[in-house]
């Protein structure tokens, strides 16, 4: 067996252990009894240390050296595998095993404390655990920053989620985004202020919502019911997706008086799941078999949620089906008014319930806070105050409590610093991809109006999912579309859609 084949064996073992870690973490969020928290944090800490130990073994280092010396005998895909393995190895090898275990344990504890703090509007309960998470994450990123030669600490965090992206580039693109989004948001809000959305708070029993959720997954092709199903839906405080290729699970939080929250959470998480399941199966267990980046991941979830799920075509198709499930609960609304209501633009406090236009402003706020936190311009104790100030400045909203403010997201409790920009980058990627999709499949929206999402989703599978991590995100975008990353196509999409909806 040559060094490359042995590297692939080790990569497979690491991928399998990572998938075990994901499923154990899924259980933590879904079915684990409350008293199991400390035990589970110990289990996760040990498992992460075992994975870390394997990933940085001296054998891996020697195999990588040999594979790189014989690069001319490998093809492009094999060399890409070696590059990605080396990139991971060099960073992980410098991170102490003890720090890896501490991070995994603290993540489990922080998330559980965050849940309680959010439920009771108690920032002070969460603050010390968040401070520990920030400190541990800073230590880890300082090491990665040095290994990869990234001079700015926060850039090393961004690089973990979006290879090749810097805070300077994001600041530039987000600046262009914000410049046009703020006036567009105000224009949309003014044009839609008389739209009746009271129907959205009509009570739909949770059991009925579960049936609707199952129906939505069927439409987008996320199988949770057949003998060959590779997915399932479970209930959590904050929706997420986890899994690997043939076992990818989504979660949702049902609100009896907010059915649209469920609909778009299912479509969003379903988009994530489809991406994971449709990655190139020939590359399963290989480094190139991973997602290209978190931003590309978000582009797929947000495409299904927004460009497909909030399109007038989809809403008009799904309206009668919704009435079938709810015994005509929503039949009293004019179809055009129903479509406008589902696309209402109104500044809101909660990111995951934000409309399509204002959503990126929520992300820009979080990006700026993270950037300033890790450049030591602000402290953890100042986060609630800074958060509230930015919401008033960017969205003209006063935050009434921390539950609907700084405590609303799970990401910081989980140590996912540098993740938030991926959401808005996903929107931006979608804009560029949409231009190409419209050219290649000009009738895709018409088909969505018939309940057929396959033309759009098959195109994404062929042009995005298939390539997995063969390219870095910006390179992937250019390979698929021939275009560079820019916010202009996404902004044009929003302006055209909402001016058409609300007539301005």
C-alpha positions as CSV (number, residue, x, y, z in Angstrom):
1,X,0.0,0.0,0.0
2,X,1.4,3.4,-1.0
3,X,1.4,6.5,1.2
4,X,-1.6,8.1,-0.6
5,X,-3.8,5.0,-0.1
6,X,-2.9,4.9,3.6
7,X,-3.7,8.6,3.9
8,X,-7.2,7.8,2.5
9,X,-7.7,5.0,5.0
10,X,-6.9,7.4,7.9
11,X,-9.2,10.1,6.3
12,X,-12.0,7.5,6.2
13,X,-11.5,6.7,9.9
14,X,-11.5,10.4,10.8
15,X,-14.7,11.0,8.8
16,X,-16.4,8.1,10.5
17,X,-15.4,9.4,14.0
18,X,-16.6,12.9,13.1
19,X,-19.9,11.5,12.0
20,X,-20.2,9.7,15.4
21,X,-19.4,13.0,17.1
22,X,-22.2,14.7,15.1
23,X,-24.8,12.1,16.1
24,X,-23.8,12.2,19.8
25,X,-24.1,16.0,19.6
26,X,-27.5,15.6,17.8
27,X,-28.7,13.5,20.7
28,X,-27.5,16.2,23.2
29,X,-29.8,18.7,21.5
30,X,-32.8,16.3,21.0
31,X,-33.3,13.4,23.3
32,X,-30.7,13.4,26.1
33,X,-32.2,13.6,29.6
34,X,-31.2,16.8,31.5
35,X,-29.1,15.0,34.1
36,X,-26.9,13.7,31.3
37,X,-25.2,17.0,30.6
38,X,-22.0,16.6,32.5
39,X,-21.6,13.0,31.3
40,X,-22.2,14.0,27.7
41,X,-19.7,16.9,27.9
42,X,-17.1,14.4,29.1
43,X,-18.0,12.0,26.3
44,X,-17.7,14.7,23.7
45,X,-14.5,16.0,25.1
46,X,-12.9,12.5,25.0
47,X,-14.2,11.8,21.5
48,X,-12.8,15.0,20.2
49,X,-9.4,14.3,21.8
50,X,-9.3,10.8,20.2
51,X,-10.1,12.4,16.8
52,X,-7.5,15.0,17.3
53,X,-4.9,12.4,18.4
54,X,-5.5,10.4,15.2
55,X,-5.4,13.5,12.9
56,X,-2.0,14.7,14.1
57,X,-0.2,11.4,14.5
58,X,3.4,11.2,13.4
59,X,2.3,8.6,10.8
60,X,0.0,11.2,9.1
61,X,2.9,13.8,9.0
62,X,5.3,11.3,7.4
63,X,2.6,10.1,4.9
64,X,1.9,13.7,3.9
65,X,5.6,14.4,3.4
66,X,5.9,11.4,1.1
67,X,2.7,12.2,-0.8
68,X,3.8,15.8,-1.4
69,X,7.2,14.6,-2.6
70,X,5.4,12.3,-5.1
71,X,2.9,14.9,-6.2
72,X,3.7,14.4,-9.9
73,X,2.4,10.8,-9.7
74,X,-1.0,12.0,-8.3
75,X,-3.8,13.5,-10.3
76,X,-5.4,16.8,-9.5
77,X,-8.1,15.4,-7.2
78,X,-5.6,13.4,-5.3
79,X,-3.3,16.4,-4.9
80,X,-6.3,18.4,-3.7
81,X,-6.9,15.7,-1.0
82,X,-3.3,15.9,0.1
83,X,-3.5,19.7,0.2
84,X,-6.6,19.8,2.3
85,X,-5.3,17.1,4.7
86,X,-2.0,19.1,5.1
87,X,-3.9,22.3,5.7
88,X,-5.8,20.6,8.5
89,X,-2.8,18.7,9.9
90,X,-0.5,21.6,10.2
91,X,-3.1,23.6,12.2
92,X,-4.3,20.7,14.4
93,X,-0.8,19.5,15.2
94,X,-0.1,22.7,17.0
95,X,-3.2,22.7,19.1
96,X,-2.8,21.0,22.4
97,X,-4.9,18.0,23.0
98,X,-6.0,19.4,26.4
99,X,-7.3,22.5,24.6
100,X,-9.3,20.4,22.2
101,X,-11.0,18.5,25.1
102,X,-11.7,21.7,27.0
103,X,-13.4,23.3,24.0
104,X,-15.6,20.3,23.4
105,X,-16.6,20.1,27.1
106,X,-17.2,23.9,27.4
107,X,-19.3,23.9,24.2
108,X,-21.7,21.3,25.7
109,X,-21.9,23.3,28.9
110,X,-22.2,26.7,27.3
111,X,-25.0,25.6,25.0
112,X,-27.1,24.2,27.9
113,X,-26.6,27.3,30.0
114,X,-27.4,29.5,27.0
115,X,-30.8,27.7,26.6
116,X,-31.7,28.4,30.3
117,X,-30.5,32.0,30.0
118,X,-32.5,32.6,26.9
119,X,-35.6,31.1,28.4
120,X,-35.3,33.3,31.5
121,X,-33.8,36.5,29.9
122,X,-30.8,36.1,32.1
123,X,-27.6,37.4,30.4
124,X,-25.6,37.3,33.7
125,X,-26.2,33.6,33.9
126,X,-24.7,33.1,30.5
127,X,-21.9,35.7,30.5
128,X,-19.2,33.7,32.4
129,X,-19.7,30.6,30.3
130,X,-19.5,32.7,27.1
131,X,-16.3,34.4,28.4
132,X,-14.8,30.9,28.9
133,X,-15.8,30.0,25.3
134,X,-14.4,33.2,23.9
135,X,-11.1,32.7,25.8
136,X,-10.7,29.1,24.7
137,X,-11.6,30.0,21.1
138,X,-9.1,32.8,21.1
139,X,-6.3,30.5,22.2
140,X,-7.2,28.0,19.5
141,X,-7.3,30.7,16.8
142,X,-4.1,32.3,17.8
143,X,-2.4,29.0,17.1
144,X,-4.1,28.6,13.7
145,X,-3.3,32.2,12.8
146,X,0.4,31.6,13.4
147,X,0.5,28.3,11.5
148,X,-1.3,29.6,8.4
149,X,0.4,33.0,8.4
150,X,-2.8,34.9,8.9
151,X,-1.9,38.2,10.6
152,X,-5.4,39.1,11.9
153,X,-6.9,36.8,14.5
154,X,-10.5,37.1,13.4
155,X,-9.4,36.3,9.8
156,X,-8.1,33.0,11.0
157,X,-11.6,32.3,12.4
158,X,-13.2,33.3,9.1
159,X,-10.8,31.0,7.3
160,X,-12.1,28.0,9.2
161,X,-15.5,28.5,7.6
162,X,-14.7,30.2,4.4
163,X,-11.2,29.4,3.0
164,X,-9.6,32.4,1.5
165,X,-12.0,35.1,2.8
166,X,-10.7,38.0,4.9
167,X,-12.5,40.5,7.1
168,X,-11.3,43.3,4.8
169,X,-13.0,41.6,1.8
170,X,-16.1,40.9,3.8
171,X,-16.2,44.5,5.1
172,X,-16.0,45.7,1.5
173,X,-18.8,43.5,0.1
174,X,-21.0,43.9,3.2
175,X,-20.5,47.7,2.9
176,X,-21.9,47.6,-0.7
177,X,-24.7,45.3,0.5
178,X,-25.7,47.6,3.4
179,X,-25.5,50.7,1.3
180,X,-28.4,49.5,-0.9
181,X,-30.2,47.3,1.6
182,X,-31.0,50.0,4.1
183,X,-32.9,52.2,1.6
184,X,-34.5,49.2,-0.1
185,X,-35.7,47.9,3.3
186,X,-37.4,51.2,4.0
187,X,-39.0,51.4,0.6
188,X,-40.3,47.8,0.9
189,X,-41.5,48.4,4.5
190,X,-43.4,51.5,3.4
191,X,-44.9,49.8,0.4
192,X,-46.0,46.8,2.4
193,X,-47.2,48.5,5.6
194,X,-50.9,48.0,4.8
195,X,-50.5,44.2,4.0
196,X,-52.6,42.1,6.4
197,X,-50.4,39.5,8.1
198,X,-52.8,38.7,11.0
199,X,-53.4,35.2,9.4
200,X,-49.8,34.3,10.2
201,X,-50.6,34.1,13.9
202,X,-53.6,31.7,13.4
203,X,-53.1,28.7,15.6
204,X,-52.1,25.5,13.8
205,X,-51.8,22.4,16.1
206,X,-48.3,21.0,16.3
207,X,-49.5,17.6,15.1
208,X,-50.8,19.3,11.9
209,X,-47.5,21.3,11.5
210,X,-45.6,18.0,11.6
211,X,-47.7,16.7,8.7
212,X,-47.0,19.9,6.7
213,X,-43.3,19.7,7.5
214,X,-43.3,16.1,6.1
215,X,-45.1,17.3,3.0
216,X,-42.5,20.1,2.4
217,X,-39.6,17.7,2.6
218,X,-41.3,15.5,0.0
219,X,-41.6,18.5,-2.4
220,X,-37.9,19.3,-2.2
221,X,-36.8,15.6,-2.3
222,X,-35.5,15.2,1.2
223,X,-36.6,11.7,2.0
224,X,-37.7,11.0,5.6
225,X,-40.4,8.3,5.0
226,X,-39.4,5.6,2.6
227,X,-37.3,2.5,3.3
228,X,-34.4,4.2,1.7
229,X,-34.8,7.4,3.7
230,X,-31.6,9.2,4.7
231,X,-33.2,11.9,6.9
232,X,-35.5,12.7,9.8
233,X,-37.0,15.7,11.5
234,X,-36.7,16.4,15.3
235,X,-37.6,19.2,17.6
236,X,-35.1,21.6,19.3
237,X,-34.7,25.1,20.7
238,X,-32.8,26.3,17.7
239,X,-33.0,24.6,14.3
240,X,-29.9,23.0,12.8
241,X,-28.8,20.2,10.4
242,X,-26.2,17.5,11.1
243,X,-25.1,14.3,9.5
244,X,-23.0,12.8,6.8
245,X,-24.0,11.7,3.2
246,X,-26.5,8.9,3.9
247,X,-27.7,10.0,7.4
248,X,-28.4,13.8,7.5
249,X,-30.9,15.0,10.0
250,X,-32.8,18.3,10.3
251,X,-34.4,19.9,13.3
252,X,-37.2,22.5,13.8
253,X,-38.9,24.4,16.6
254,X,-42.7,24.5,16.2
255,X,-44.7,27.5,17.2
256,X,-48.5,26.9,17.3
257,X,-49.2,30.5,16.4
258,X,-46.4,31.0,13.8
259,X,-46.7,28.5,11.0
260,X,-44.5,30.4,8.6
261,X,-41.6,30.0,11.1
262,X,-41.9,26.2,10.7
263,X,-42.3,26.3,6.9
264,X,-39.2,28.3,6.3
265,X,-37.1,26.5,8.9
266,X,-37.9,23.2,7.2
267,X,-37.1,24.6,3.8
268,X,-33.8,26.2,5.1
269,X,-32.6,23.1,6.9
270,X,-33.8,20.9,4.1
271,X,-31.6,22.9,1.8
272,X,-28.6,22.1,4.0
273,X,-29.5,18.4,4.1
274,X,-29.9,18.1,0.3
275,X,-26.4,19.6,-0.1
276,X,-24.9,17.1,2.3
277,X,-26.7,14.2,0.8
278,X,-25.8,15.2,-2.8
279,X,-22.1,15.8,-2.4
280,X,-20.2,13.6,-4.8
281,X,-20.6,10.0,-3.4
282,X,-17.4,8.9,-5.2
283,X,-15.5,11.1,-2.8
284,X,-17.2,9.9,0.4
285,X,-14.6,9.7,3.2
286,X,-12.2,11.9,1.3
287,X,-11.1,15.4,2.1
288,X,-12.6,16.7,-1.2
289,X,-15.9,15.1,-0.3
290,X,-16.7,17.8,2.2
291,X,-18.8,20.9,1.7
292,X,-16.9,23.7,-0.2
293,X,-17.5,26.1,2.7
294,X,-20.1,27.2,5.1
295,X,-21.0,30.1,2.8
296,X,-21.7,27.7,0.0
297,X,-23.7,25.6,2.4
298,X,-25.8,28.6,3.4
299,X,-26.3,29.5,-0.3
300,X,-28.0,26.1,-0.8
301,X,-30.2,26.4,2.3
302,X,-31.1,30.0,1.6
303,X,-31.9,29.2,-2.1
304,X,-34.4,26.6,-1.1
305,X,-35.8,28.8,1.7
306,X,-36.1,32.1,-0.2
307,X,-35.5,31.9,-3.9
308,X,-37.6,28.8,-4.2
309,X,-39.8,28.8,-1.0
310,X,-40.7,32.5,-0.9
311,X,-41.2,32.9,-4.7
312,X,-44.7,33.9,-5.7
313,X,-44.8,30.7,-7.8
314,X,-44.2,28.4,-4.9
315,X,-46.5,30.2,-2.5
316,X,-49.4,30.2,-5.0
317,X,-48.8,26.4,-5.5
318,X,-48.6,25.7,-1.8
319,X,-51.5,27.8,-0.6
320,X,-54.3,25.3,-1.5
321,X,-52.2,22.4,0.0
322,X,-51.8,24.4,3.2
323,X,-55.6,24.8,3.4
324,X,-56.0,21.0,2.9
325,X,-53.9,20.3,5.9
326,X,-55.6,23.0,8.1
327,X,-59.2,22.6,7.0
328,X,-59.3,25.8,5.1
329,X,-57.8,28.0,7.9
330,X,-56.1,30.2,5.3
331,X,-58.7,30.2,2.6
332,X,-60.1,33.6,3.4
333,X,-57.1,35.5,1.9
334,X,-56.7,36.7,-1.6
335,X,-53.8,34.8,-3.2
336,X,-51.8,37.9,-4.1
337,X,-52.3,39.3,-0.5
338,X,-51.2,35.9,0.9
339,X,-48.0,36.0,-1.3
340,X,-47.3,39.6,-0.1
341,X,-47.8,38.6,3.5
342,X,-45.4,35.7,3.2
343,X,-42.9,38.2,1.8
344,X,-43.6,41.1,4.1
345,X,-40.6,43.3,4.7
346,X,-40.5,44.7,8.2
347,X,-37.5,45.2,10.4
348,X,-37.6,42.6,13.2
349,X,-35.6,41.6,16.2
350,X,-35.2,37.9,15.5
351,X,-32.7,36.9,12.8
352,X,-34.2,33.5,11.9
353,X,-37.6,35.1,11.4
354,X,-36.2,38.1,9.4
355,X,-37.6,38.8,6.0
356,X,-35.4,38.2,2.9
357,X,-34.5,41.9,2.5
358,X,-33.5,42.8,6.0
359,X,-31.9,39.4,6.9
360,X,-28.4,40.4,5.8
361,X,-28.5,43.4,8.1
362,X,-28.8,41.0,11.0
363,X,-25.6,39.3,9.8
364,X,-23.7,42.5,9.2
365,X,-24.4,43.5,12.9
366,X,-23.0,40.1,14.1
367,X,-20.0,40.3,11.8
368,X,-19.1,43.7,13.1
369,X,-19.5,42.7,16.7
370,X,-17.3,39.6,16.3
371,X,-14.7,41.5,14.4
372,X,-14.5,44.1,17.2
373,X,-14.6,41.5,20.0
374,X,-11.6,39.6,18.7
375,X,-9.7,42.8,17.9
376,X,-10.3,43.7,21.6
377,X,-12.2,46.8,20.8
378,X,-15.1,45.6,22.9
379,X,-15.5,43.0,25.7
380,X,-17.9,40.2,26.4
381,X,-19.7,42.2,29.1
382,X,-20.4,45.0,26.6
383,X,-22.1,42.7,24.1
384,X,-25.7,43.4,25.1
385,X,-25.2,47.2,25.0
386,X,-23.4,47.1,21.6
387,X,-26.0,44.7,20.2
388,X,-28.8,47.0,21.2
389,X,-27.1,50.1,19.8
390,X,-26.5,48.4,16.4
391,X,-30.1,47.2,16.1
392,X,-31.3,50.7,16.7
393,X,-28.8,52.2,14.2
394,X,-29.2,49.7,11.4
395,X,-32.8,48.5,11.8
396,X,-34.3,51.4,13.8
397,X,-35.4,48.9,16.5
398,X,-35.2,49.1,20.3
399,X,-34.4,45.7,21.8
400,X,-36.7,45.1,24.8
401,X,-34.8,42.2,26.4
402,X,-31.8,40.0,25.9
403,X,-33.9,37.0,25.0
404,X,-34.8,38.8,21.8
405,X,-31.4,40.4,21.6
406,X,-27.9,39.1,22.3
407,X,-29.2,35.7,23.6
408,X,-31.2,34.8,20.5
409,X,-28.6,32.7,18.7
410,X,-26.7,29.5,19.7
411,X,-23.6,30.2,17.6
412,X,-21.5,32.1,20.2
413,X,-22.4,29.5,22.9
414,X,-21.1,26.9,20.5
415,X,-17.9,28.7,19.8
416,X,-18.7,29.3,16.1
417,X,-16.9,32.6,15.8
418,X,-16.6,33.6,12.1
419,X,-19.6,31.5,11.1
420,X,-22.2,34.3,10.9
421,X,-20.8,36.0,7.8
422,X,-21.4,32.8,5.9
423,X,-25.2,33.5,6.0
424,X,-24.9,36.7,4.1
425,X,-22.1,35.4,1.9
426,X,-24.6,32.6,1.0
427,X,-27.1,35.2,-0.1
428,X,-24.4,36.9,-2.3
429,X,-23.3,33.5,-3.8
430,X,-27.0,32.8,-4.5
431,X,-27.3,36.0,-6.5
432,X,-24.4,35.0,-8.8
433,X,-25.6,31.4,-9.1
434,X,-29.2,32.6,-9.9
435,X,-28.0,34.5,-13.0
436,X,-26.5,31.3,-14.4
437,X,-29.5,29.1,-13.4
438,X,-31.9,31.5,-15.1
439,X,-29.8,31.2,-18.3
440,X,-29.5,27.4,-18.2
441,X,-33.0,26.6,-16.9
442,X,-35.2,29.6,-17.8
443,X,-38.4,27.7,-16.9
444,X,-37.4,26.5,-13.4
445,X,-39.7,29.0,-11.6
446,X,-42.7,28.0,-13.8
447,X,-42.0,24.4,-12.8
448,X,-41.9,25.4,-9.1
449,X,-45.4,26.8,-9.6
450,X,-46.5,23.3,-10.6
451,X,-44.9,21.8,-7.5
452,X,-41.9,20.6,-9.4
453,X,-38.6,21.7,-7.8
454,X,-36.4,19.2,-9.6
455,X,-35.1,21.5,-12.5
456,X,-33.7,24.0,-10.0
457,X,-32.5,21.4,-7.5
458,X,-31.0,19.1,-10.1
459,X,-29.1,22.1,-11.5
460,X,-27.7,22.9,-8.1
461,X,-26.8,19.2,-7.6
462,X,-24.9,19.1,-10.9
463,X,-23.2,22.5,-10.7
464,X,-22.6,23.0,-7.0
465,X,-23.2,19.9,-4.8
466,X,-21.2,17.6,-7.1
467,X,-17.9,19.6,-6.8
468,X,-17.9,19.4,-3.0
469,X,-14.6,20.8,-1.8
470,X,-12.7,20.4,-5.0
471,X,-12.5,24.2,-5.2
472,X,-12.4,26.9,-2.6
473,X,-15.7,28.9,-2.5
474,X,-14.7,31.8,-4.7
475,X,-13.0,29.5,-7.2
476,X,-16.2,27.3,-7.2
477,X,-18.3,30.3,-8.0
478,X,-16.1,31.3,-10.8
479,X,-15.9,27.7,-12.2
480,X,-19.7,27.4,-12.2
481,X,-20.6,30.9,-13.4
482,X,-17.5,32.5,-14.8
483,X,-18.1,35.4,-12.5
484,X,-16.4,36.9,-9.4
485,X,-18.1,37.3,-6.1
486,X,-20.1,40.6,-6.0
487,X,-23.3,41.6,-4.2
488,X,-24.7,43.3,-7.3
489,X,-26.6,40.3,-8.7
490,X,-28.2,39.5,-5.3
491,X,-29.3,43.1,-4.8
492,X,-30.7,43.2,-8.3
493,X,-32.7,40.0,-7.6
494,X,-34.1,41.6,-4.4
495,X,-35.0,44.9,-6.1
496,X,-36.7,43.2,-9.1
497,X,-38.6,40.8,-6.9
498,X,-39.9,43.2,-4.3
499,X,-40.7,46.1,-6.7
500,X,-42.8,43.6,-8.6
501,X,-44.5,42.4,-5.5
502,X,-45.2,45.8,-4.0
503,X,-45.3,48.0,-7.0
504,X,-42.7,50.6,-6.4
